[in-house]
């Protein structure tokens, strides 16, 4: 392949249109990415960002428009065409085989064989180790995928595309499932890749990450290109307004709480992990009416199991869960719902919704004995659905799926709302709406238990904050005592930077 001219862009996507039944996902979109830059793609949920990158990687074929790679027009009908053009993509939901090793996943489809025709795993492991060392990824080629962290799995995905000699790297929502520490590490990796001459496009909703990592940013809204800006010249308010088409209020109006009686009391709770050891150990906490209590911690420290046990999805090994003084430790989920407990799970698609159901069916799942008020909920919670109540739930954007779950749970008029990762992967407009709604429910007197990996979210919404590490509470602080440094230290297992225990 001839070397492109110095000023030739790495990628030009010109007037790209992609239509699905009833939806124009990309409407004459234009995108230009320079060689060796980190380029962010910003937009609301459903703005067409992932569709556009899927067109570039050959998952979808554009209905019209032109793609040029390094100055030459390219026809990309499938991912093999993209890989041949040295384009690689790391998807939001990783494409790894859990019981294979790192090296086995990386070479899958490109397996080397020795002179006897057998798989040469030693060579594959050596090549993986060399790539890992070259880019500072620190991945063990012999580890099994099921035994490593989500952040490390993402590094394996990066190694997969580097192994295939990609120099245009696409990342779809790369930080949606990462802890704050892993996000910092990923942004360092981006800069290493850029220093090696790689061109990076990453889709994100997080304006802080764009400011930290990107050179330029292209904004999409409702399937159209709005603008491309140099990140150093743009402030977050400007980017947010371009994204949602209106001013966004980043400062939450959190009035002082006026807590009432204790609604939820957890006493010395122990919950087992699926692999045997306890995920939750000796956990004790109270949540009162009219307050938001946050559980802050790094992913994998028992938060998911804690929420599931309170709601009845996991059995309790020992300890008690009391709702308004009544022991519900062994009560069924149906009884807990009837008593007034609602749950927004951390994985909306796996646990929160039936994706093949119509929207009206998803909205009335727990209230099927009552008259359905689907259209009222759609209007009240501003759920944007192409075909109204008859929209397939799986066709909604992530933000609208989250609104649907929250609408359904609040329609039950609960006294206790358990909310886990409420804004994971959502754009600033949806985040603003959900945060405002959580505070409104608190002010109505609901007791809210909020579980989040986002420190900004915890600090912005919570009246009291409990830090969890290895399944146990490290300490509890009030909103007035809380700082990012203090909560971060507690999440790491320290009582506080000063050594004081706030439990």
Phi, psi and omega in degrees: 000132180292144177292135180287160174297156186304319184269004181288127179296153174292321184222135167228121174245117191241119176054046181283125176237132176223122183243132170251163181308114177082357185222128170266099185285318176233126185240091180053052182281141176238134180215128175235125181239127182280155175300134171072019178252161170259115188243122179268144175244114189243143177174163176297165169302131180084011181281347178105011183295307182295324177298316180299316179289330175291329174293316180296326181269358175086009175290321171242153174254130181297146176285330176200164180114173185233139173242129173241131176246119182053041174090352182247135179297135184235142173252114184244098184266339183201169182300331178298322177297319181294316180297322178296335177269009179066039174253132176233155182223130172257114185279158179299318176258112190299150182252063184242152177265113191301322185269007173267158175283171176304308182298320180297320177294319184294322185265000183305121182094345179231034187298132175276144177237146178277184186293347177266002179087004180270156178298130181262078183289333178298317179294320180296317179295321179296315179297319178298316180297321179294315178296318180300316180292320183298325184252009177066035185271340174053051180252133177276117184299337185265355179291145175276144182303320183293347183257000183246162184290165177300318179299321179290325176298323178295323177297325177297319177298321177296316178299324179302316183281330175292324178299331180267016174066027179291139171237000166245114187246124180254131177238120180263110181049058189292341184255005187298330184246015184258153174282165178305321179294319180292327177296314178301318180294321180296319180295327174295318179297319177305314182291328175295316180296318178299318180297334178273005176092008179282150174256130187236131169243128175227136177271132177205159171255354192265108185294328178299321180290323178298314180296327183281330192237329192272149172275314178224163183220131173254131183256129173250145174216122180051045173083005182236153175284127179263314183189159168236127185229153170285125187297323182297337182264357184246139174263167186296325179297318179296315180296317180298318181293321176297324184290314187256352177080017178200168176291140179246133180268109181276343183264116181284139177269078182263105179283160177303139179283152175232076186296146176256220182285164180289125178262313180241131174229122179251126185239113172047050187282135173234125180230132183280149171280159178298336181268359175126297183292164182290132173272328177238128187227114174060038185275126178228134183196150173240144172231126183257161175300139175076025175217156173251119176252124182261146170247112183254136179181161175288144181308139177091015179253022173102002184296314182297317180293324178299309181298317181296322180292319179298323182275347178100008181278339177234144179285149177266129179282319175201166185095180184225151171240121180244133177245111183053041177086352182262131180286116181245015187306322183252010181285154179285165177298317180302320179294321181294320177298316182296327179289335178120034178249128178240155188217124172254106188283165184286336178245097187297326184280324184279319188244343188263335188220157168258101192296334181274354178280156168292159181301319182296328178290320178295325182287336183249015183306317184263353180241035187291347177273353180253160176299135181287133177241045188302312184295324177298318180292320178301317180289315185295321184259009176053049177277116184270105185233126187305317182246029177060219182300340182267012174285137174293131185303321181293345180272353177286152172292166182302318180296320180285330172297318180295319177298322180297318179295314181296320177300314181297314184293319181286335178295343178278356180054058184283159172266335177234128178242117175262119184237117183245122180049057189293337185238019181300124176075014183259154179281170187296328178295315179292322178298313179303315182297312185291320177298316179298321181293319179299315179293324178297320179292322175301315183291343174279353179103007177285148171271130185233125172255114184252124176247123184208147173270350184273109182298322178300321180293314179300312183292328183280332189252335196266144174271327171224151184228126174253125177266134182244137176217127181053039173085359182236153176285129177272321180186166178231133178230156173278167178301325182290327180278341191282136168225161180300320181296315182295313181294320178300319178295318179295321177299330178278001176105358179268142179301318173184164178303331181272356179088000180277138177261125185261009184294000000 
